[in-house]
Amino acid sequence: MTERPLRADAQRNRAKVLAAATAAFALEGIAVPLDEIARRAGVGAGTVYRHFPTKEALFEAVMLDRVTRLAGHAKTLATAEDPGAAFFDFLRLMIVGAASSKDLVDALLGADLANAGRILAAKQQLQEAGGELLGRAQRAGAVRGDLGVSELMTLLSGTVMALQQQPGDAHLTDVVFAVLRDGLRRQPAG
């Protein structure tokens, strides 16, 4: 059985709920109550439950949307003229975006998600797109050659978790990113 498309008002309400949930989860993590998300979206709790029967379903939708958009952005950057600049732009986006979002930590720490497979598949696409950016930057001589995707993901995860200990400190984020960027650059021989 195929699902019927949503009416225009239902689509608007769903979009409002997703936007409110994205902001709430980023700030407070998965602990934010659904009633609070409904209030922030300007809709009733019943509207939220019609679109997302559980908080976990809403969280999954938010994370899936976010990771899918990041993967799409990485794929767009893969055709950039300057592979090194594209890689570092993407790296900065990942660090700044994730450092300011508690929801990503909840997802990485394995919140009990019924359909985590969809998120994992999107994360795999993101990792592959990031790997392509890394490879292009390495071939262009902008990034050191001894770094693989798994090392890059470890550096990203550690950096994000450290930055989340000092939320909202833009100067700290800038300095940490600069150190990470400089450490990833290919060093001249000798």
Backbone as a printed PyTorch tensor [residue, N CA C, xyz], in Angstrom:
tensor([[[ 0.8410, -1.1680,  0.0000],
         [ 0.0000,  0.0000,  0.0000],
         [ 0.8930,  1.2400,  0.0000]],

        [[ 0.6220,  2.1550, -0.9000],
         [ 1.4200,  3.3760, -0.9760],
         [ 0.8010,  4.4540, -0.1000]],

        [[ 1.6670,  5.2780,  0.4720],
         [ 1.1840,  6.3700,  1.3080],
         [ 0.7020,  7.5050,  0.4320]],

        [[-0.4160,  8.1040,  0.8500],
         [-0.9170,  9.2700,  0.1260],
         [-0.0610, 10.4700,  0.5030]],

        [[ 0.1250, 11.3790, -0.4540],
         [ 0.8860, 12.5900, -0.1180],
         [ 0.1420, 13.4090,  0.9300]],

        [[ 0.8980, 14.1130,  1.7480],
         [ 0.3030, 14.9530,  2.7860],
         [-0.3720, 16.1670,  2.1720]],

        [[-1.4600, 16.5890,  2.7900],
         [-2.0950, 17.8460,  2.3960],
         [-1.1090, 18.9790,  2.6570]],

        [[-1.3450, 20.1220,  2.0340],
         [-0.4330, 21.2610,  2.1690],
         [-0.3040, 21.7110,  3.6230]],

        [[-1.4240, 21.7650,  4.3540],
         [-1.3490, 22.1980,  5.7550],
         [-0.6170, 21.1740,  6.6140]],

        [[-0.8030, 19.9010,  6.2980],
         [-0.0930, 18.8550,  7.0450],
         [ 1.4090, 18.9180,  6.7570]],

        [[ 1.7720, 19.2180,  5.5090],
         [ 3.1920, 19.3760,  5.1600],
         [ 3.8090, 20.5470,  5.9170]],

        [[ 3.0640, 21.6550,  6.0000],
         [ 3.5670, 22.8250,  6.7390],
         [ 3.7500, 22.4820,  8.2160]],

        [[ 2.7700, 21.8050,  8.7980],
         [ 2.8730, 21.4290, 10.2130],
         [ 4.0410, 20.4830, 10.4560]],

        [[ 4.2300, 19.5330,  9.5530],
         [ 5.3540, 18.5980,  9.6960],
         [ 6.6810, 19.3600,  9.6300]],

        [[ 6.7690, 20.3050,  8.7070],
         [ 7.9830, 21.1170,  8.5770],
         [ 8.2170, 21.9530,  9.8310]],

        [[ 7.1500, 22.5110, 10.4040],
         [ 7.2810, 23.2850, 11.6510],
         [ 7.7890, 22.3970, 12.7820]],

        [[ 7.2250, 21.1970, 12.8800],
         [ 7.6420, 20.2670, 13.9360],
         [ 9.1100, 19.8920, 13.7520]],

        [[ 9.5160, 19.5740, 12.5270],
         [10.9180, 19.2140, 12.2780],
         [11.8620, 20.3640, 12.6060]],

        [[11.4860, 21.5840, 12.2310],
         [12.3430, 22.7480, 12.5230],
         [12.4570, 22.9640, 14.0280]],

        [[11.3320, 22.8900, 14.7310],
         [11.3630, 23.0720, 16.1890],
         [12.1480, 21.9490, 16.8550]],

        [[11.9770, 20.7270, 16.3770],
         [12.6970, 19.5890, 16.9600],
         [14.1920, 19.6900, 16.6910]],

        [[14.5520, 20.1320, 15.5060],
         [15.9720, 20.2930, 15.1760],
         [16.6340, 21.2510, 16.1530]],

        [[16.0040, 22.3780, 16.3840],
         [16.5610, 23.3730, 17.3150],
         [16.5630, 22.8470, 18.7460]],

        [[15.4790, 22.2150, 19.1670],
         [15.3850, 21.7290, 20.5450],
         [16.3710, 20.5980, 20.8210]],

        [[16.4580, 19.6400, 19.8990],
         [17.3880, 18.5230, 20.0950],
         [18.8370, 19.0080, 20.0810]],

        [[19.1540, 19.9750, 19.2200],
         [20.5190, 20.4980, 19.1690],
         [20.9050, 21.1350, 20.4870]],

        [[19.9660, 21.8210, 21.1060],
         [20.2440, 22.5250, 22.3510],
         [20.2030, 21.6060, 23.5640]],

        [[19.2130, 20.7090, 23.6080],
         [18.9760, 19.9240, 24.8130],
         [19.1970, 18.4270, 24.6580]],

        [[19.4210, 17.9540, 23.4360],
         [19.5610, 16.5230, 23.2260],
         [18.2070, 15.8500, 23.1920]],

        [[18.2280, 14.5360, 23.2290],
         [16.9990, 13.7670, 23.0660],
         [16.0770, 13.8640, 24.2840]],

        [[16.5280, 14.4410, 25.3820],
         [15.7280, 14.5270, 26.6070],
         [14.5690, 15.5170, 26.5210]],

        [[14.5380, 16.4060, 25.5270],
         [13.4720, 17.4110, 25.4370],
         [12.1220, 16.7090, 25.2290]],

        [[11.0970, 17.0960, 25.9900],
         [ 9.7760, 16.4580, 25.8490],
         [ 9.0750, 16.8370, 24.5430]],

        [[ 8.2760, 15.9110, 24.0130],
         [ 7.5340, 16.1740, 22.7900],
         [ 6.5590, 17.3300, 22.9490]],

        [[ 5.9670, 17.4750, 24.1300],
         [ 5.0510, 18.5960, 24.3570],
         [ 5.7700, 19.9360, 24.1970]],

        [[ 7.0190, 19.9960, 24.6040],
         [ 7.8060, 21.2230, 24.4510],
         [ 8.0910, 21.4930, 22.9780]],

        [[ 8.3590, 20.4460, 22.2180],
         [ 8.5860, 20.6110, 20.7800],
         [ 7.3110, 21.1140, 20.1150]],

        [[ 6.1710, 20.5630, 20.5080],
         [ 4.8890, 21.0230, 19.9540],
         [ 4.6770, 22.4980, 20.2590]],

        [[ 4.9640, 22.9010, 21.4960],
         [ 4.8060, 24.3030, 21.8820],
         [ 5.6940, 25.1950, 21.0230]],

        [[ 6.9560, 24.7980, 20.8520],
         [ 7.8910, 25.5960, 20.0490],
         [ 7.4780, 25.6620, 18.5790]],

        [[ 6.8290, 24.6000, 18.0990],
         [ 6.3860, 24.5560, 16.7060],
         [ 5.0760, 25.3140, 16.4980]],

        [[ 4.3950, 25.6140, 17.5950],
         [ 3.1130, 26.3070, 17.4900],
         [ 1.9840, 25.3980, 17.0390]],

        [[ 2.0980, 24.1070, 17.3770],
         [ 1.0590, 23.1340, 17.0350],
         [ 0.6870, 22.3630, 18.2870]],

        [[-0.3930, 21.6220, 18.2180],
         [-0.7960, 20.7890, 19.3420],
         [ 0.0190, 19.5170, 19.4140]],

        [[ 0.0400, 18.9090, 20.5920],
         [ 0.7820, 17.6610, 20.7810],
         [ 0.2650, 16.5720, 19.8430]],

        [[-1.0540, 16.5740, 19.5900],
         [-1.6340, 15.5770, 18.6880],
         [-1.0500, 15.6610, 17.2870]],

        [[-0.7580, 16.8710, 16.8400],
         [-0.1500, 17.0510, 15.5160],
         [ 1.2300, 16.4040, 15.4740]],

        [[ 1.9870, 16.5920, 16.5320],
         [ 3.3150, 15.9720, 16.5940],
         [ 3.1840, 14.4560, 16.5400]],

        [[ 2.2730, 13.9090, 17.3580],
         [ 2.1100, 12.4510, 17.4190],
         [ 1.5500, 11.8650, 16.1220]],

        [[ 0.7760, 12.6350, 15.3610],
         [ 0.2760, 12.1400, 14.0720],
         [ 1.4230, 11.9170, 13.0920]],

        [[ 2.3930, 12.8070, 13.1260],
         [ 3.5260, 12.6910, 12.1990],
         [ 4.6370, 11.7930, 12.7470]],

        [[ 4.8130, 11.8190, 14.0650],
         [ 5.9100, 11.0830, 14.7070],
         [ 5.3530, 10.4190, 15.9660]],

        [[ 5.0640,  9.1330, 15.9190],
         [ 4.3880,  8.4760, 17.0390],
         [ 5.2070,  8.4210, 18.3410]],

        [[ 6.5210,  8.5670, 18.2220],
         [ 7.3690,  8.5680, 19.4180],
         [ 8.4350,  9.6550, 19.2840]],

        [[ 9.0160, 10.0030, 20.4130],
         [10.1060, 10.9740, 20.3860],
         [11.2890, 10.4130, 19.6020]],

        [[11.5240,  9.1250, 19.7170],
         [12.6230,  8.5000, 18.9960],
         [12.4140,  8.6020, 17.4870]],

        [[11.1570,  8.4500, 17.0280],
         [10.8660,  8.5770, 15.5970],
         [11.1530,  9.9970, 15.1180]],

        [[10.8060, 10.9890, 15.9260],
         [11.0880, 12.3830, 15.5770],
         [12.5940, 12.6300, 15.5750]],

        [[13.2870, 12.1250, 16.5740],
         [14.7420, 12.2840, 16.6560],
         [15.4090, 11.6590, 15.4360]],

        [[14.9500, 10.4660, 15.0620],
         [15.5100,  9.7930, 13.8920],
         [15.2970, 10.6210, 12.6300]],

        [[14.1030, 11.1880, 12.4890],
         [13.8210, 12.0120, 11.3070],
         [14.7340, 13.2320, 11.2570]],

        [[14.9410, 13.8600, 12.4000],
         [15.8230, 15.0330, 12.4660],
         [17.2540, 14.6340, 12.1160]],

        [[17.7450, 13.5640, 12.7300],
         [19.1300, 13.1470, 12.4710],
         [19.3090, 12.6810, 11.0270]],

        [[18.3270, 11.9610, 10.5020],
         [18.4210, 11.4970,  9.1230],
         [18.4810, 12.6830,  8.1640]],

        [[17.6330, 13.6810,  8.3970],
         [17.6350, 14.8790,  7.5590],
         [18.9890, 15.5910,  7.6400]],

        [[19.4810, 15.7260,  8.8410],
         [20.7420, 16.4480,  9.0500],
         [21.9230, 15.7500,  8.3840]],

        [[22.0410, 14.4550,  8.6040],
         [23.1690, 13.7100,  8.0490],
         [23.0580, 13.6380,  6.5260]],

        [[21.8360, 13.4950,  6.0140],
         [21.6370, 13.4600,  4.5590],
         [22.0350, 14.7890,  3.9270]],

        [[21.6720, 15.9020,  4.5760],
         [22.0550, 17.2170,  4.0430],
         [23.5720, 17.3950,  4.0650]],

        [[24.2260, 16.9480,  5.1260],
         [25.6840, 17.0530,  5.1980],
         [26.3500, 16.2280,  4.0980]],

        [[25.8400, 15.0200,  3.8690],
         [26.4010, 14.1720,  2.8170],
         [26.2050, 14.8250,  1.4490]],

        [[25.0430, 15.4190,  1.2250],
         [24.7960, 16.1270, -0.0330],
         [25.7440, 17.2990, -0.2200]],

        [[25.9910, 18.0250,  0.8590],
         [26.9240, 19.1540,  0.7970],
         [28.3390, 18.6630,  0.4670]],

        [[28.7280, 17.5590,  1.0790],
         [30.0570, 17.0020,  0.7970],
         [30.1710, 16.5870, -0.6630]],

        [[29.1130, 16.0090, -1.2010],
         [29.1390, 15.6020, -2.6140],
         [29.2480, 16.8220, -3.5290]],

        [[28.6050, 17.9080, -3.1450],
         [28.7050, 19.1430, -3.9210],
         [30.1360, 19.6720, -3.8940]],

        [[30.7610, 19.6310, -2.7160],
         [32.1340, 20.1210, -2.5870],
         [33.1410, 19.2580, -3.3520]],

        [[32.7640, 18.0210, -3.6510],
         [33.6900, 17.1130, -4.3430],
         [34.0270, 17.5930, -5.7470]],

        [[33.2800, 18.5490, -6.2690],
         [33.5810, 19.0720, -7.6000],
         [34.2010, 20.4610, -7.5400]],

        [[34.5390, 20.9100, -6.3450],
         [35.1220, 22.2490, -6.1860],
         [36.4770, 22.3290, -6.8810]],

        [[36.7940, 23.5200, -7.3310],
         [38.0500, 23.7400, -8.0520],
         [39.2770, 23.5110, -7.1630]],

        [[39.1850, 23.9110, -5.8940],
         [40.3060, 23.7730, -4.9640],
         [39.9780, 22.6540, -3.9630]],

        [[40.5360, 21.4490, -4.1790],
         [40.2120, 20.3220, -3.3040],
         [40.6090, 20.5340, -1.8420]],

        [[41.7210, 21.2330, -1.6140],
         [42.1490, 21.4860, -0.2380],
         [41.1740, 22.4040,  0.4800]],

        [[40.7940, 23.4990, -0.1620],
         [39.8360, 24.4240,  0.4460],
         [38.4940, 23.7390,  0.6720]],

        [[38.0590, 22.9030, -0.2730],
         [36.7850, 22.1860, -0.1280],
         [36.8340, 21.2560,  1.0750]],

        [[37.9280, 20.5240,  1.2270],
         [38.0640, 19.6090,  2.3610],
         [38.0180, 20.3750,  3.6830]],

        [[38.7830, 21.4510,  3.7880],
         [38.8190, 22.1880,  5.0530],
         [37.5180, 22.9370,  5.3240]],

        [[36.8180, 23.3840,  4.2870],
         [35.4960, 23.9800,  4.4830],
         [34.5340, 22.9560,  5.0720]],

        [[34.5780, 21.7510,  4.5110],
         [33.7000, 20.6960,  5.0040],
         [34.0700, 20.2970,  6.4340]],

        [[35.3510, 20.1950,  6.7090],
         [35.8000, 19.8480,  8.0500],
         [35.3240, 20.8880,  9.0650]],

        [[35.4400, 22.1450,  8.7250],
         [34.9770, 23.2100,  9.6190],
         [33.4650, 23.1260,  9.8380]],

        [[32.7190, 22.8930,  8.7670],
         [31.2660, 22.7470,  8.8860],
         [30.9140, 21.6050,  9.8310]],

        [[31.5960, 20.5090,  9.6930],
         [31.3390, 19.3470, 10.5550],
         [31.6460, 19.6810, 12.0140]],

        [[32.7790, 20.3100, 12.2690],
         [33.1890, 20.6010, 13.6400],
         [32.2860, 21.6470, 14.2730]],

        [[32.0660, 22.7420, 13.5930],
         [31.2480, 23.8190, 14.1570],
         [29.8090, 23.3500, 14.3520]],

        [[29.2620, 22.6650, 13.3480],
         [27.8870, 22.1920, 13.4490],
         [27.7000, 21.1650, 14.5440]],

        [[28.5970, 20.2120, 14.6240],
         [28.4550, 19.1510, 15.6210],
         [28.7840, 19.6370, 17.0240]],

        [[29.7340, 20.5430, 17.1550],
         [30.1170, 21.0300, 18.4780],
         [28.9930, 21.8030, 19.1450]],

        [[28.1110, 22.3780, 18.3510],
         [27.0210, 23.1570, 18.9270],
         [25.7250, 22.3570, 19.0280]],

        [[25.7800, 21.0570, 18.7930],
         [24.5630, 20.2500, 18.7620],
         [24.6620, 19.0440, 19.6790]],

        [[23.9370, 19.0890, 20.7790],
         [23.9260, 17.9830, 21.7190],
         [23.3050, 16.7220, 21.1180]],

        [[22.4170, 16.8900, 20.1440],
         [21.7460, 15.7360, 19.5590],
         [22.7110, 14.8000, 18.8490]],

        [[23.7450, 15.3530, 18.2380],
         [24.6950, 14.5110, 17.5410],
         [25.4220, 13.6000, 18.5200]],

        [[25.7510, 14.1240, 19.6800],
         [26.3910, 13.2900, 20.6970],
         [25.4360, 12.1820, 21.1300]],

        [[24.1670, 12.5150, 21.3470],
         [23.1960, 11.4820, 21.7050],
         [23.1430, 10.3920, 20.6450]],

        [[23.1570, 10.7950, 19.3800],
         [23.1020,  9.8170, 18.2940],
         [24.3730,  8.9750, 18.2570]],

        [[25.5220,  9.6340, 18.4400],
         [26.7920,  8.9030, 18.4080],
         [26.9320,  7.9550, 19.5870]],

        [[26.3550,  8.3470, 20.7140],
         [26.4420,  7.4940, 21.8910],
         [25.3860,  6.3950, 21.8740]],

        [[24.6180,  6.3210, 20.7990],
         [23.7130,  5.2010, 20.6250],
         [22.4120,  5.3130, 21.3720]],

        [[21.7550,  6.4570, 21.2890],
         [20.4130,  6.5560, 21.8510],
         [19.5920,  5.4060, 21.2810]],

        [[18.6540,  4.9090, 22.0230],
         [17.8610,  3.7430, 21.6300],
         [16.9510,  4.1110, 20.4620]],

        [[17.4300,  3.8540, 19.2620],
         [16.7010,  4.2190, 18.0580],
         [16.2250,  2.9580, 17.3430]],

        [[14.9300,  2.8900, 17.0960],
         [14.3530,  1.7000, 16.4710],
         [14.8190,  1.5320, 15.0260]],

        [[14.9500,  2.6190, 14.2940],
         [15.3320,  2.5530, 12.8860],
         [16.7100,  3.1490, 12.6610]],

        [[17.6220,  2.8610, 13.5470],
         [18.9610,  3.4360, 13.4440],
         [19.6550,  3.0320, 12.1520]],

        [[19.1990,  1.9720, 11.5180],
         [19.8060,  1.5340, 10.2670],
         [19.7690,  2.6030,  9.1940]],

        [[18.6780,  3.3690,  9.1350],
         [18.5810,  4.4430,  8.1470],
         [19.5970,  5.5380,  8.4490]],

        [[19.7730,  5.8520,  9.7270],
         [20.7580,  6.8610, 10.1140],
         [22.1630,  6.3450,  9.8350]],

        [[22.4010,  5.0820, 10.1550],
         [23.7200,  4.5030,  9.8910],
         [24.0380,  4.4980,  8.4020]],

        [[23.0380,  4.2260,  7.5610],
         [23.2610,  4.2470,  6.1170],
         [23.5960,  5.6640,  5.6520]],

        [[22.8930,  6.6530,  6.1940],
         [23.1870,  8.0470,  5.8330],
         [24.5710,  8.4470,  6.3350]],

        [[24.9300,  7.9990,  7.5530],
         [26.2610,  8.2950,  8.0770],
         [27.3400,  7.6440,  7.2090]],

        [[27.0480,  6.4500,  6.6720],
         [27.9960,  5.7900,  5.7790],
         [28.1820,  6.6150,  4.5050]],

        [[27.0840,  7.1690,  3.9710],
         [27.1840,  8.0340,  2.7920],
         [28.0050,  9.2830,  3.1120]],

        [[27.7890,  9.8320,  4.3060],
         [28.5440, 11.0070,  4.7290],
         [30.0260, 10.6650,  4.8360]],

        [[30.3280,  9.5270,  5.4140],
         [31.7190,  9.1180,  5.5670],
         [32.3640,  8.8950,  4.1970]],

        [[31.6380,  8.2920,  3.2760],
         [32.1780,  8.0760,  1.9280],
         [32.4250,  9.4030,  1.2150]],

        [[31.4870, 10.3400,  1.3460],
         [31.6610, 11.6480,  0.7140],
         [32.8350, 12.3940,  1.3450]],

        [[32.9600, 12.3080,  2.6740],
         [34.1030, 12.9130,  3.3570],
         [35.4060, 12.2630,  2.9260]],

        [[35.3750, 10.9430,  2.7330],
         [36.5540, 10.2300,  2.2540],
         [36.9670, 10.6620,  0.8630]],

        [[35.9770, 10.9460,  0.0230],
         [36.2820, 11.4390, -1.3210],
         [36.9370, 12.8210, -1.2490]],

        [[36.4060, 13.6880, -0.3770],
         [37.0120, 15.0170, -0.1990],
         [38.4390, 14.8880,  0.3240]],

        [[38.6410, 13.9970,  1.2800],
         [39.9730, 13.7670,  1.8300],
         [40.9280, 13.2850,  0.7410]],

        [[40.4990, 12.3110, -0.0400],
         [41.3480, 11.7740, -1.1090],
         [41.7280, 12.8320, -2.1400]],

        [[40.7630, 13.6440, -2.5410],
         [41.0530, 14.7130, -3.5000],
         [42.0560, 15.7080, -2.9190]],

        [[41.8570, 16.0680, -1.6400],
         [42.7720, 17.0200, -0.9990],
         [44.1730, 16.4320, -0.8730]],

        [[44.2630, 15.1380, -0.5990],
         [45.5740, 14.4940, -0.5030],
         [46.2510, 14.4520, -1.8730]],

        [[45.5060, 14.0970, -2.8990],
         [46.0890, 14.0410, -4.2510],
         [46.5390, 15.4230, -4.7190]],

        [[45.8730, 16.4620, -4.2330],
         [46.2530, 17.8350, -4.5910],
         [47.4190, 18.3400, -3.7390]],

        [[47.8460, 17.5420, -2.7610],
         [48.9600, 17.9360, -1.9090],
         [48.5840, 18.8810, -0.7770]],

        [[47.3050, 19.0220, -0.4930],
         [46.8550, 19.9480,  0.5530],
         [46.7570, 19.2920,  1.9290]],

        [[46.6330, 17.9690,  1.9570],
         [46.4720, 17.2420,  3.2200],
         [47.4960, 16.1200,  3.2640]],

        [[48.0260, 15.9000,  4.4410],
         [49.0290, 14.8510,  4.6270],
         [48.5010, 13.5040,  4.1350]],

        [[49.3800, 12.6940,  3.5960],
         [48.9840, 11.4400,  2.9680],
         [48.8180, 10.2680,  3.9060]],

        [[49.2540, 10.3930,  5.1400],
         [49.1870,  9.2580,  6.0630],
         [47.8850,  9.1950,  6.8560]],

        [[46.9070,  9.9650,  6.4570],
         [45.6260, 10.0340,  7.1480],
         [44.5690,  9.2940,  6.3410]],

        [[43.8770,  8.3670,  6.9880],
         [42.7660,  7.6720,  6.3520],
         [41.4430,  8.1740,  6.9090]],

        [[40.3520,  7.6750,  6.3550],
         [39.0260,  8.1060,  6.7810],
         [38.7780,  7.7450,  8.2400]],

        [[39.2030,  6.5650,  8.6700],
         [38.9470,  6.1750, 10.0690],
         [39.7010,  7.0870, 11.0380]],

        [[40.9250,  7.4830, 10.6950],
         [41.6660,  8.4200, 11.5500],
         [40.9930,  9.7920, 11.5610]],

        [[40.5120, 10.2110, 10.3970],
         [39.8220, 11.4910, 10.3020],
         [38.5650, 11.4820, 11.1700]],

        [[37.7820, 10.4090, 11.1090],
         [36.5550, 10.3210, 11.9080],
         [36.8730, 10.3040, 13.4010]],

        [[37.9570,  9.6690, 13.7820],
         [38.3720,  9.6700, 15.1860],
         [38.7400, 11.0750, 15.6350]],

        [[39.5000, 11.7850, 14.7970],
         [39.8570, 13.1720, 15.1200],
         [38.6130, 14.0520, 15.2340]],

        [[37.6840, 13.8990, 14.3060],
         [36.4450, 14.6720, 14.3420],
         [35.6460, 14.3800, 15.6120]],

        [[35.4710, 13.1050, 15.9240],
         [34.6900, 12.7240, 17.1060],
         [35.3090, 13.2790, 18.3800]],

        [[36.6120, 13.1190, 18.5190],
         [37.2880, 13.6170, 19.7140],
         [37.2220, 15.1320, 19.8260]],

        [[37.3950, 15.8110, 18.7050],
         [37.3440, 17.2710, 18.6960],
         [35.9560, 17.7650, 19.0890]],

        [[34.9380, 17.1700, 18.5080],
         [33.5610, 17.5850, 18.7990],
         [33.2210, 17.3480, 20.2730]],

        [[33.5700, 16.1830, 20.7860],
         [33.2500, 15.8980, 22.1990],
         [33.9880, 16.8570, 23.1310]],

        [[35.2160, 17.2020, 22.7940],
         [35.9610, 18.1560, 23.6210],
         [35.3260, 19.5450, 23.5580]],

        [[34.9520, 19.9810, 22.3700],
         [34.3610, 21.3090, 22.2230],
         [33.0010, 21.4110, 22.9130]],

        [[32.3040, 20.3160, 23.0060],
         [30.9960, 20.3580, 23.6600],
         [31.1140, 20.5540, 25.1710]],

        [[32.3060, 20.4160, 25.6970],
         [32.5130, 20.6840, 27.1220],
         [32.5330, 22.1840, 27.4130]],

        [[32.7310, 22.9890, 26.3640],
         [32.7340, 24.4520, 26.4770],
         [31.7510, 25.0190, 25.4510]],

        [[30.4540, 24.7400, 25.5820],
         [29.4960, 25.1380, 24.5440],
         [29.4440, 26.6510, 24.3470]],

        [[29.3040, 27.0360, 23.0850],
         [29.1240, 28.4400, 22.7520],
         [30.3900, 29.2690, 22.7350]],

        [[31.5420, 28.6590, 22.9130],
         [32.8000, 29.3980, 22.9130],
         [33.3660, 29.4190, 21.4950]],

        [[32.9630, 30.4080, 20.7170],
         [33.3600, 30.4990, 19.3070],
         [34.8680, 30.6550, 19.1540]],

        [[35.4990, 31.4130, 20.0590],
         [36.9510, 31.5950, 19.9770],
         [37.6640, 30.2520, 20.1530]],

        [[37.2330, 29.4690, 21.1350],
         [37.8330, 28.1550, 21.3610],
         [37.6550, 27.2750, 20.1260]],

        [[36.4660, 27.2850, 19.5530],
         [36.2090, 26.4930, 18.3490],
         [37.1410, 26.9190, 17.2240]],

        [[37.3220, 28.2210, 17.0390],
         [38.2120, 28.7280, 15.9910],
         [39.6530, 28.2670, 16.2050]],

        [[40.1190, 28.3610, 17.4400],
         [41.5020, 27.9740, 17.7430],
         [41.6950, 26.4680, 17.5560]],

        [[40.7550, 25.6820, 18.0720],
         [40.8730, 24.2220, 17.9400],
         [40.8350, 23.8270, 16.4640]],

        [[39.9380, 24.4460, 15.6940],
         [39.8900, 24.1320, 14.2710],
         [41.2050, 24.4980, 13.5860]],

        [[41.7610, 25.6540, 13.9010],
         [43.0180, 26.0880, 13.2810],
         [44.1450, 25.1030, 13.5870]],

        [[44.2150, 24.6230, 14.8140],
         [45.2540, 23.6570, 15.1860],
         [45.0390, 22.3440, 14.4340]],

        [[43.7980, 21.8830, 14.3860],
         [43.4990, 20.6440, 13.6660],
         [43.8170, 20.8020, 12.1740]],

        [[43.3980, 21.9120, 11.5850],
         [43.6690, 22.1720, 10.1660],
         [45.1700, 22.1710,  9.8980]],

        [[45.9160, 22.8910, 10.7250],
         [47.3590, 22.9730, 10.5110],
         [48.0270, 21.6090, 10.6720]],

        [[47.5180, 20.8070, 11.5880],
         [48.0660, 19.4670, 11.7820],
         [47.7570, 18.5270, 10.6260]],

        [[46.6770, 18.7770,  9.9260],
         [46.2780, 17.9300,  8.8080],
         [46.9420, 18.3330,  7.4860]],

        [[47.4520, 19.5410,  7.4260],
         [48.0850, 19.9960,  6.1860],
         [49.3480, 19.1940,  5.9100]],

        [[49.5800, 19.0070,  4.6520],
         [50.8010, 18.2990,  4.2380],
         [52.0010, 19.1740,  4.5920]],

        [[52.9580, 18.5610,  5.2520],
         [54.1590, 19.2910,  5.6660],
         [55.2260, 19.1910,  4.5810]],

        [[55.9350, 20.2950,  4.3390],
         [57.0070, 20.2400,  3.3360],
         [58.0880, 19.2520,  3.7710]],

        [[58.6990, 18.6010,  2.8060],
         [59.7770, 17.6510,  3.1080],
         [60.9480, 18.3810,  3.7150]],

        [[61.6070, 17.6980,  4.6620],
         [62.8260, 18.2740,  5.2580],
         [62.4870, 19.0260,  6.4580]]])
